[in-house]
């Protein structure tokens, strides 16, 4: 069950509801949005109904949620959520391009890649300062120096930055430099990390685990929302199947299901899904046609020299051509570009 508070509800009104729920052995998780504050209730629904919560001061209405995820369920927000990342918006009303280097390798490489993203019309920059890699011998990122370089790129381009955090101990550090925090596929079920970013006052991009079901993905988002952060962007980045022709199998149907089941925006990462440069553009166009809220793509000035995921990175000219295709397709579909 979810309690939706009125826009004029006070902190005392919110705490009164929480205290009533705790008195009968339930748990209450408060999420403060831009319009409404909502309280997710965990426990015996019959006991909650007996509390007559809808007549308490400040309460607007109650929603009975049949899904195991309550805070991110579509029934909670019939109108889809729009997430603000700095000056950019990600939601159903626009199609947003997020682009930048998969990993920040150097000042020159990052600045050139981010300039290319800006020139192509990207609304948000992406770049990895901390890189969880399958091999311990692979490039792991520049750490704090990578964050500083991303901040320089933001200052140069005027675009907000999203970057990955891999350790709960680094959440405060990354939040200090970034406009949004990314949870990668390997950490989708790192529950302590999810709780930590949920407590941070920054939007979160949550990538789907490469072996995760839609329900597991949304339950991971629930961990973040439970801690009071409903500014979540879901990212479909492909799942592991028996197919070896591509790096992963891009699940556009899963993207559409996530949109149907949740009020959160859902974007697609065709770079990590396919792992092949020549497949990124067609899959990005397919994502737009299928109704995705945006795409996130890798760009590198010299992919052959990349320290991370060079085969999937677009060159600046490739990104420019893709962006032009997406704008043309968006116009045909009656969608605006973010």
C-alpha positions in Angstrom: 0.0 0.0 0.0 1.1 3.6 -0.7 0.0 6.7 1.0 0.0 9.8 -1.3 0.2 13.1 0.8 -1.4 16.4 -0.3 0.9 19.1 -1.7 0.4 21.2 1.5 1.1 18.3 3.9 3.5 19.1 6.7 6.4 17.1 8.1 4.3 16.5 11.1 1.5 15.0 8.9 4.0 12.7 7.3 5.5 11.6 10.6 2.0 11.0 12.0 1.2 8.5 9.2 4.6 6.7 9.7 4.0 6.5 13.4 0.6 4.9 12.9 2.0 2.3 10.6 4.9 1.5 13.0 2.4 1.0 15.8 0.9 -2.0 14.1 4.3 -3.5 13.2 4.6 -2.1 9.6 7.4 -0.2 7.9 7.0 3.2 6.3 9.4 4.5 3.6 9.1 8.2 2.7 9.9 9.5 -0.8 9.7 13.2 -1.4 9.0 14.1 -5.0 8.8 17.5 -6.7 5.0 17.6 -6.4 3.9 14.9 -3.9 5.4 13.1 -0.9 4.5 9.5 -0.9 4.9 6.9 1.8 5.4 3.2 0.9 4.0 0.8 3.4 5.4 -2.7 4.0 3.4 -5.1 6.2 -0.2 -6.4 6.6 -2.5 -4.4 4.3 -5.6 -5.4 6.4 -4.1 -3.7 9.4 -3.2 -0.6 7.4 -6.8 -0.4 6.1 -8.1 -0.5 9.7 -6.0 2.5 10.6 -8.2 4.8 8.5 -5.1 6.5 7.1 -7.0 8.3 4.4 -8.7 10.5 7.0 -5.5 11.6 8.7 -4.4 15.3 8.2 -2.4 15.8 5.1 -3.3 12.5 3.4 -4.6 12.8 -0.2 -5.4 9.2 -1.0 -4.2 5.6 -0.7 -3.2 3.2 -3.5 -3.3 -0.5 -3.1 -0.3 -1.9 -5.0 -0.4 -5.5 -6.1 3.3 -5.6 -7.3 6.2 -6.4 -5.0 7.7 -3.1 -6.0 5.5 -0.3 -4.6 7.3 3.0 -4.9 8.3 2.6 -8.6 5.0 0.9 -9.7 3.1 2.7 -12.5 -0.1 2.5 -10.4 1.5 4.9 -8.0 2.1 7.6 -10.7 -0.3 7.2 -13.6 1.6 10.2 -15.1 5.2 9.2 -15.9 8.0 10.8 -13.9 10.3 13.3 -15.5 13.8 13.2 -14.0 15.9 16.3 -14.1 19.7 15.9 -14.5 21.2 19.3 -14.2 19.5 21.4 -16.9 18.3 18.3 -18.9 15.1 16.4 -18.6 14.6 12.7 -19.2 11.0 11.4 -19.6 8.3 10.3 -21.9 7.8 13.8 -23.4 11.2 14.0 -25.0 13.9 11.7 -26.5 17.3 12.4 -24.8 20.7 11.7 -26.2 23.4 10.9 -23.6 26.9 10.6 -25.0 30.6 10.7 -24.1 33.5 8.4 -23.5 32.9 5.0 -22.0 36.0 5.7 -19.8 37.9 8.9 -19.1 41.4 8.0 -20.3 43.0 11.4 -20.5 42.1 15.1 -20.5 42.5 15.4 -24.3 40.5 12.3 -25.1 37.6 13.2 -22.7 37.4 16.8 -23.8 37.4 15.9 -27.5 34.7 13.2 -27.0 32.5 15.5 -24.9 32.9 18.3 -27.4 31.7 15.9 -30.1 28.7 14.9 -27.9 27.8 18.6 -27.4 28.1 19.3 -31.2 25.9 16.4 -32.0 23.1 17.7 -29.7 23.5 15.5 -26.7 21.8 16.8 -23.6 23.9 14.9 -21.0 27.5 13.7 -20.9 28.5 10.2 -19.9 31.9 9.1 -18.8 33.4 6.6 -16.5 35.9 7.6 -13.8 35.6 4.3 -12.0 35.3 1.2 -14.3 34.4 -2.2 -12.9 36.1 -4.6 -15.4 35.8 -8.4 -15.8 39.6 -8.7 -15.9 41.6 -7.3 -13.0 44.3 -6.4 -15.5 42.1 -4.1 -17.6 42.0 -0.4 -17.3 40.0 0.5 -14.1 39.6 4.2 -14.7 41.3 7.3 -13.3 39.3 7.6 -10.1 39.1 11.0 -8.6 41.2 12.6 -11.4 38.6 11.2 -13.9 35.8 13.0 -11.9 37.8 16.2 -12.1 38.2 15.9 -15.9 34.5 15.3 -16.2 33.8 18.4 -14.3 36.1 20.3 -16.7 34.1 18.9 -19.6 30.9 20.1 -18.0 32.3 23.5 -17.5 33.4 23.6 -21.2 30.2 22.3 -22.7 27.6 23.4 -20.2 26.1 19.9 -20.1 25.4 17.9 -17.0 27.4 14.7 -16.3 26.4 11.2 -15.3 29.1 8.8 -14.1 29.3 5.4 -12.4 29.8 4.7 -8.8 31.0 1.2 -7.8 31.5 1.4 -4.0 29.2 2.6 -1.3 32.2 4.4 0.2 32.6 6.5 -2.9 29.0 7.7 -3.2 29.7 11.1 -1.5 32.8 11.6 -3.5 31.1 10.9 -6.9 28.0 12.9 -5.9 30.3 15.9 -5.2 31.4 16.0 -8.8 28.6 14.5 -10.9 25.1 15.6 -11.7 23.7 12.0 -11.7 25.0 8.7 -10.3 25.1 5.5 -12.5 24.7 2.0 -11.2 26.2 -0.4 -13.7 25.0 -3.8 -14.7 27.4 -5.7 -12.3 26.1 -3.7 -9.4 22.4 -3.8 -10.0 21.9 -6.1 -7.0 24.6 -4.5 -4.8 22.0 -3.7 -2.3 24.2 -1.6 0.0 25.3 0.5 -2.9 21.6 0.9 -4.0 20.7 2.1 -0.4 23.7 4.5 -0.4 22.7 6.2 -3.7 19.1 6.3 -2.6 20.2 8.4 0.3 22.2 10.8 -1.9 20.5 13.9 -3.2 21.3 13.1 -6.9 19.4 11.4 -9.7 20.3 7.8 -10.3 20.7 5.9 -13.6 20.1 2.2 -12.9 21.3 -0.2 -15.6 19.6 -3.6 -15.9 21.7 -6.5 -14.7 22.9 -8.6 -17.6 21.1 -11.6 -16.2 18.2 -9.8 -14.4 14.5 -10.2 -15.0 12.3 -7.1 -15.3 11.0 -7.6 -11.8 14.5 -7.9 -10.4 15.4 -4.7 -12.2 12.4 -2.8 -10.8 13.0 -4.3 -7.3 16.5 -2.8 -7.5 15.0 0.5 -8.3 12.7 0.0 -5.3 15.7 -0.1 -3.0 16.7 3.4 -4.2 13.2 4.8 -4.0 12.7 3.4 -0.5 15.5 5.7 0.7 13.7 8.7 -0.4 15.1 9.1 -4.0 12.5 8.8 -6.7 14.7 10.5 -9.3 15.6 7.2 -11.1 16.3 6.6 -14.8 16.2 2.9 -15.9 18.7 1.9 -18.6 18.2 -1.2 -20.7 21.7 -2.3 -21.8 21.2 -5.8 -23.1 21.0 -9.2 -21.4 23.2 -12.3 -21.7 21.6 -15.0 -23.8 22.9 -18.0 -25.8 23.6 -15.7 -28.8 27.3 -14.8 -29.3 27.0 -12.7 -32.5 26.6 -9.6 -30.3 28.0 -8.7 -26.9 24.6 -8.9 -25.4 21.0 -9.2 -26.6 19.2 -5.9 -26.7 15.8 -6.4 -25.1 13.6 -3.7 -26.5 10.5 -5.6 -25.4 11.9 -5.5 -21.9 12.3 -1.7 -22.2 8.7 -1.4 -23.2 7.6 -3.7 -20.3 9.6 -1.6 -17.8 7.8 1.5 -19.1 4.4 -0.2 -18.8 5.1 -1.4 -15.2 6.9 1.7 -13.8 6.4 5.4 -13.9 10.2 5.9 -14.3 11.8 6.9 -17.6 13.6 4.1 -19.5 16.5 4.7 -21.8 18.6 2.3 -23.9 22.3 1.7 -24.2 22.9 0.2 -27.7 26.7 0.5 -27.3 27.0 -2.0 -24.4 24.1 -4.1 -25.8 25.7 -4.8 -29.1 29.4 -4.2 -28.5 29.8 -3.4 -32.3 30.1 0.1 -33.7 28.1 -0.7 -36.9 25.1 -1.9 -34.8 24.9 1.1 -32.5 23.1 3.4 -34.9 20.4 0.9 -36.1 19.7 -0.2 -32.5 19.5 3.5 -31.4 16.9 4.2 -34.1 15.0 1.0 -33.1 15.0 2.2 -29.5 13.4 5.6 -30.5 10.9 3.8 -32.7 10.0 1.5 -29.9 9.3 4.4 -27.5 12.4 4.6 -25.4 12.9 7.9 -23.5 16.5 8.2 -24.7 19.7 6.5 -25.7 23.2 6.5 -24.2 26.1 5.9 -26.6 29.9 5.8 -26.4 32.0 8.2 -28.4 35.8 8.2 -28.7 38.1 10.3 -30.9 40.3 7.3 -31.7 38.4 4.1 -31.0 41.3 1.9 -32.1 43.4 3.3 -29.3 40.7 3.2 -26.6 41.6 1.6 -23.3 38.0 0.5 -22.8 35.4 -0.9 -25.2 36.9 0.6 -28.4 35.0 -1.7 -30.8 31.6 -0.2 -29.7 32.6 3.4 -29.6 31.3 5.8 -32.3 33.7 8.3 -33.9 32.6 11.9 -33.6 31.4 11.9 -37.3 29.4 8.7 -36.6 27.7 10.3 -33.6 26.8 13.4 -35.6 25.3 11.2 -38.4 23.3 9.2 -35.8 22.0 12.3 -34.1 20.8 13.7 -37.4 19.0 10.4 -38.1 17.4 10.4 -34.7 16.2 14.0 -35.1 14.6 13.1 -38.4 13.0 10.0 -37.1 11.7 11.8 -34.0 10.0 14.4 -36.3 8.3 11.6 -38.2 7.1 10.1 -34.9 5.9 13.4 -33.5 8.5 13.3 -30.7 10.7 16.1 -29.5 14.4 15.8 -28.8 15.6 16.6 -25.3 
